[in-house]
Amino acid sequence: MRGVVRPESRKQLSSFFDLLAPVPIDHLIWQAVENLAWQLDRSGRVLPLLDLVIAVCALHAGAAVLTNDKHFTLIPQLELASW
């Protein structure tokens, strides 16, 4: 939401957050984030931490990530949806 400029767009976009399934972030999620980051880093693909957390939560929940962010295309087995 930080990158949304117009207040109308922010209001409209914020309503989509009500549709998200909550994924508890416990030590197993953090371990999976650490493992994914390590694997990607070793292959020269260094992604932002928040993108890795989102990806691991989506993988854990069996959900797709709705995004146009190219970072997510670098994550194996992650299902993507775009608009």
Secondary structure, 3 states (H helix, E strand, C coil): CCCCCCHHHHHHHHHHHHHCCCCCCCHHHHHHHHHHHHHHHHCCCCCCHHHHHHHHHHHHHCCCEECCCHHHHHCCCCCEECC
